[in-house]
Amino acid sequence: MAERNLSHSQAPAESMATPPMGSPPVVPPDGHPTVRIFGSHSFFRLWLAQVVSSLGDWIGLVAVTAIAARIGNKSADAAVGLVLSARLVPGFFLAPAAGVLLDRWDRKRVMVACDIGRGLVLATLPFITTIPGLLVVSFLLEVLTLLWSPAKEASVPNLVPPSFLANANSLSLVAAYGTFPIGSALFAVLAGVGKWLGQYDALHSLKVGPESVAIWFDVATFFLSALMISTLALPKRAPAERRPAGKGRLDLGRTFRELAEGWRFIGESGRVRAVIVGIATGLVGGGMMVPLGVVMSREVLGGGSAGFGLLLTALGTGVAVGILGLSVVQKRLPHERIFVLAVFGAGICQIAGASMSTLFPAMVFVGILGLCAGAVYILGFTILQTNVEDNLRGRIFATLYTLIRFCLLLAFALAPILSSLLDKLSRALFDHRVTVFGLSINLPGVRLTLWLGGLIIIAAGMLARSSLRSETE
């Protein structure tokens, strides 16, 4: 995909024509402010749609969680865990097949349909009063998101020049996660409005309550995102590329062949394998910080729940610094080498942070861990977008999202169990303390588990480096 700069007299308006799939992205002159920041007007509009859609995702997640806790009553924790688990299950079974379909379908239509679908599903939420109903809603929302996200990622290389992909992924990361605090704050405000409106008997038929106003606002965000994407000039693929002539029905045999083709490509491409193995395996270790962070802050660092909040702040700040810094210098950096170094850096920082006994130095290492994690995400997605052909891109990203979900769930499930087992083993063997060169080191199970997680991340870096070396041999 070669970068093409057009003069004012040569550049067609993006709304006048839709370039064929696989052609270089048509961009306005380099001096245009939007192009300097976003790479093209089309990507800017897609990014705005992602901001709106991500805002809706976060509000919806908070709303579903709040409703589950209210319905669950005395078993609120179990209800919330059960409902949220419904958002993880579809990825294991449906994401690979979704990737095959995305490589056949018009991705613009997929994103529009998924946004409309998510809005319609959420519109039923105020009328649902049972946990099984919430399970169905969570399941459907996740299925639609599993189609929307890979379709968006697979479309980005068709909208910006190759040299801008790292910047585009940085901006996408901001849109995906920077909207979380905004979504949480909006839900709190809208929940207050809903509680006030719920006092009026005339509105009872509309099920107006603490969550309903936030839900209706959420529905509007998805419809707005669908409208924005529907006006986007995304390249269209020829029908022959999407489906063999004369085959309008679902061909399961072809679906499995295309799925196998995607996995075969991952096995043959060292760069693609390095990214997928590096990110997925690294998340097994890094994901352990989520369930163990509060325990680490309370039992080892003496910071309690407030300390855990500071650790999260340090992590988010590090990610933000990594995104901004990489956006400035990425064009002068070897992406594969920095990707591997960032994975190694994340593992080392997790081990160092877990080795601290006070909050401030732990925050420093967690901040650097966030910086490395941001670099891994941005560079990893950039390497995939650069090295995967358009007709395979949907399957590759769907596979990546599937492995991310699996590895995170594995980390969430294993971390508390490992922490308990290692704590008992440490107490039995060392009475929770060892002395090395006159230095006494406390060895609770949570610290040992986070050390193990750091070693897993370092192992992920070694696997990624090995895959990259195989590509050059």
HELIX and SHEET records of a PDB file:
HELIX    1   1 PRO A   33  PHE A   38  1                                   6    
HELIX    2   2 HIS A   41  GLY A   72  1                                  32    
HELIX    3   3 ASN A   73  SER A   75  5                                   3    
HELIX    4   4 ALA A   76  SER A   85  1                                  10    
HELIX    5   5 VAL A   89  LEU A  102  1                                  14    
HELIX    6   6 ARG A  107  ALA A  123  1                                  17    
HELIX    7   7 LEU A  125  PHE A  127  5                                   3    
HELIX    8   8 ILE A  131  SER A  155  1                                  25    
HELIX    9   9 VAL A  156  ASN A  158  5                                   3    
HELIX   10  10 PRO A  162  PHE A  164  5                                   3    
HELIX   11  11 LEU A  165  TYR A  177  1                                  13    
HELIX   12  12 THR A  179  LEU A  197  1                                  19    
HELIX   13  13 ASP A  201  LEU A  206  5                                   6    
HELIX   14  14 SER A  212  SER A  230  1                                  19    
HELIX   15  15 PRO A  239  ARG A  242  1                                   4    
HELIX   16  16 LEU A  252  GLU A  268  1                                  17    
HELIX   17  17 GLY A  270  GLY A  286  1                                  17    
HELIX   18  18 MET A  289  GLU A  299  1                                  11    
HELIX   19  19 GLY A  304  VAL A  329  1                                  26    
HELIX   20  20 GLN A  330  ARG A  332  5                                   3    
HELIX   21  21 HIS A  335  SER A  355  1                                  21    
HELIX   22  22 LEU A  359  ASN A  387  1                                  29    
HELIX   23  23 ASP A  390  PHE A  430  1                                  41    
HELIX   24  24 GLY A  445  THR A  472  1                                  28    
SHEET    1   A 2 ARG A 433  VAL A 436  0                                        
SHEET    2   A 2 LEU A 439  ASN A 442 -1                                        
END                                                                             
